[in-house]
Amino acid sequence: MEEKIKNLIKDYEKFAQENGLKLNPDKKIVENIIKAMLKKEELLGERYCPCRRTSGDIEKDKDIICPCKMCTREVEDNGHCHCNLFVK
């Protein structure tokens, strides 16, 4: 599990760099968010953002697979995404 968390942190750091974002500098928050995502993935089959509610409709819920489609806009508008994984 720890190896999977480390790999996801690297993936999300890369995503952040490619999209003009930063990963939250608080490593504990990042780990907790990723653990919550992995739990949702275990239960629902996808790595949904932990702060989003799923509807059960796979097509409708595809937009909330992390990093979700609202992420970049939320960071621009609020300085962070809804779950606080990505920041300005």
MINU-743384 format. One record per residue: residue number from 1; residue in one letter; x, y, z of N, C-alpha, C in turn. Coordinates in steps of 0.001 Angstrom, whole numbers. Layout:
N
> NUM, a, X, Y, Z, X, Y, Z, X, Y, Z
...
END
This chain:
88
> 1, m, 831, -1203, 0, 0, 0, 0, 871, 1261, 0
> 2, e, 1926, 1257, 799, 2805, 2426, 871, 3458, 2716, -477
> 3, e, 3845, 1669, -1185, 4456, 1835, -2505, 3451, 2445, -3483
> 4, k, 2212, 2006, -3416, 1170, 2542, -4283, 942, 4029, -3982
> 5, i, 959, 4387, -2707, 786, 5791, -2311, 1936, 6632, -2865
> 6, k, 3162, 6156, -2727, 4326, 6888, -3246, 4231, 7078, -4751
> 7, n, 3818, 6036, -5460, 3688, 6128, -6911, 2602, 7124, -7322
> 8, l, 1496, 7122, -6593, 423, 8072, -6897, 863, 9502, -6610
> 9, i, 1623, 9701, -5548, 2139, 11041, -5251, 3006, 11514, -6417
> 10, k, 3862, 10658, -6925, 4687, 11024, -8090, 3815, 11353, -9293
> 11, d, 2792, 10536, -9538, 1891, 10784, -10668, 1172, 12124, -10522
> 12, y, 692, 12415, -9320, -30, 13664, -9103, 906, 14863, -9114
> 13, e, 2157, 14693, -8688, 3136, 15772, -8804, 3375, 16102, -10278
> 14, k, 3487, 15076, -11096, 3686, 15263, -12537, 2470, 15972, -13145
> 15, f, 1268, 15509, -12798, 52, 16150, -13286, 45, 17623, -12882
> 16, a, 384, 17903, -11638, 386, 19279, -11147, 1348, 20138, -11967
> 17, q, 2556, 19664, -12176, 3537, 20420, -12954, 3050, 20676, -14377
> 18, e, 2484, 19670, -14982, 2010, 19798, -16368, 826, 20746, -16500
> 19, n, 124, 21010, -15398, -1080, 21841, -15439, -961, 23137, -14650
> 20, g, 269, 23530, -14318, 481, 24793, -13618, -41, 24800, -12193
> 21, l, -84, 23628, -11566, -564, 23493, -10188, 579, 23016, -9304
> 22, k, 299, 22897, -8031, 1231, 22292, -7086, 457, 21276, -6252
> 23, l, 1161, 20275, -5808, 571, 19349, -4851, 598, 20038, -3494
> 24, n, -402, 19829, -2690, -450, 20423, -1360, 884, 20146, -656
> 25, p, 1515, 21166, -83, 2812, 20959, 569, 2734, 20149, 1871
> 26, d, 1537, 19999, 2420, 1369, 19210, 3645, 1278, 17732, 3258
> 27, k, 2373, 17014, 3441, 2465, 15608, 3015, 1422, 14725, 3698
> 28, k, 1080, 15028, 4936, 91, 14219, 5662, -1292, 14355, 5018
> 29, i, -1639, 15580, 4637, -2922, 15799, 3959, -2945, 15037, 2645
> 30, v, -1850, 15120, 1883, -1768, 14422, 596, -1938, 12921, 801
> 31, e, -1244, 12358, 1765, -1356, 10920, 2035, -2772, 10531, 2427
> 32, n, -3410, 11344, 3271, -4780, 11035, 3694, -5763, 11096, 2530
> 33, i, -5591, 12073, 1641, -6462, 12179, 471, -6273, 10966, -430
> 34, i, -5033, 10593, -660, -4756, 9446, -1523, -5280, 8155, -907
> 35, k, -5149, 7992, 398, -5706, 6808, 1055, -7220, 6755, 870
> 36, a, -7883, 7915, 964, -9334, 7967, 764, -9687, 7606, -679
> 37, m, -8883, 8070, -1639, -9110, 7719, -3035, -8957, 6223, -3259
> 38, l, -7937, 5651, -2672, -7700, 4215, -2831, -8828, 3398, -2215
> 39, k, -9378, 3890, -1124, -10521, 3223, -494, -11726, 3239, -1442
> 40, k, -11978, 4409, -2062, -13076, 4493, -3031, -12812, 3584, -4221
> 41, e, -11554, 3530, -4660, -11213, 2666, -5781, -11492, 1202, -5426
> 42, e, -11161, 831, -4210, -11408, -540, -3749, -12903, -848, -3720
> 43, l, -13691, 101, -3282, -15138, -99, -3159, -15889, 57, -4479
> 44, l, -15456, 1032, -5317, -16233, 1406, -6490, -15555, 1113, -7820
> 45, g, -14294, 703, -7783, -13612, 338, -9015, -12898, 1466, -9728
> 46, e, -13028, 2676, -9259, -12348, 3836, -9845, -11797, 4699, -8715
> 47, r, -10815, 5504, -9051, -10188, 6373, -8059, -10902, 7728, -8070
> 48, y, -12133, 7727, -7558, -12921, 8954, -7513, -12353, 9913, -6477
> 49, c, -12511, 11207, -6756, -12098, 12210, -5781, -12847, 11925, -4475
> 50, p, -12146, 11932, -3362, -12796, 11593, -2092, -13822, 12621, -1642
> 51, c, -13744, 13829, -2203, -14663, 14888, -1791, -15923, 14950, -2662
> 52, r, -16026, 14061, -3624, -17171, 14078, -4542, -18084, 12886, -4275
> 53, r, -19350, 13103, -4448, -20317, 12007, -4308, -20521, 11336, -5647
> 54, t, -20501, 10027, -5608, -20756, 9279, -6836, -22251, 9009, -6960
> 55, s, -22705, 8922, -8210, -24131, 8691, -8450, -24421, 7213, -8703
> 56, g, -23372, 6457, -9022, -23571, 5063, -9409, -23665, 4899, -10912
> 57, d, -23791, 6014, -11632, -23826, 6017, -13089, -22393, 6201, -13586
> 58, i, -21800, 5142, -14119, -20395, 5156, -14519, -20104, 6287, -15504
> 59, e, -20973, 6480, -16471, -20759, 7540, -17471, -20794, 8926, -16818
> 60, k, -21752, 9156, -15951, -21893, 10448, -15274, -20727, 10689, -14302
> 61, d, -20274, 9648, -13637, -19231, 9778, -12623, -17819, 9852, -13192
> 62, k, -17650, 9647, -14489, -16292, 9655, -15062, -15606, 11007, -14881
> 63, d, -16378, 12081, -14741, -15794, 13409, -14571, -15238, 13650, -13169
> 64, i, -15510, 12731, -12238, -15006, 12929, -10875, -13914, 11925, -10503
> 65, i, -13341, 11296, -11525, -12169, 10456, -11282, -10985, 11400, -11129
> 66, c, -10234, 11231, -10084, -9142, 12147, -9771, -7969, 11964, -10730
> 67, p, -7391, 13035, -11218, -7789, 14430, -11008, -9038, 14755, -11819
> 68, c, -10032, 15269, -11142, -11331, 15488, -11779, -11297, 16704, -12702
> 69, k, -12307, 16829, -13512, -12373, 17911, -14497, -12508, 19292, -13856
> 70, m, -12964, 19366, -12627, -13163, 20655, -11977, -11885, 21161, -11304
> 71, c, -10903, 20308, -11188, -9687, 20574, -10422, -9009, 21896, -10798
> 72, t, -8644, 22060, -12050, -7899, 23242, -12481, -8699, 24515, -12244
> 73, r, -9970, 24487, -12585, -10819, 25664, -12383, -10944, 26015, -10901
> 74, e, -11102, 24998, -10059, -11223, 25244, -8617, -9949, 25853, -8055
> 75, v, -8800, 25392, -8513, -7534, 25958, -8044, -7438, 27422, -8474
> 76, e, -7808, 27712, -9713, -7793, 29095, -10196, -8730, 29974, -9378
> 77, d, -9934, 29480, -9112, -10951, 30266, -8412, -10715, 30373, -6907
> 78, n, -10254, 29262, -6285, -10203, 29197, -4818, -8799, 29061, -4234
> 79, g, -7817, 28827, -5093, -6464, 28611, -4609, -6175, 27158, -4280
> 80, h, -7191, 26305, -4389, -7045, 24860, -4146, -8244, 24150, -4734
> 81, c, -8067, 22858, -5018, -9208, 22072, -5472, -10081, 21732, -4268
> 82, h, -11219, 21187, -4537, -12209, 20942, -3472, -11642, 20089, -2329
> 83, c, -10876, 19053, -2649, -10356, 18192, -1580, -9008, 18682, -1052
> 84, n, -8440, 19713, -1667, -7192, 20320, -1207, -5947, 19513, -1590
> 85, l, -6061, 18630, -2568, -4903, 17882, -3044, -3996, 18789, -3874
> 86, f, -4606, 19612, -4714, -3851, 20539, -5565, -4072, 21964, -5111
> 87, v, -3012, 22763, -5170, -3067, 24161, -4750, -2361, 25041, -5779
> 88, k, -2506, 26359, -5638, -1811, 27300, -6521, -343, 27307, -6218
END
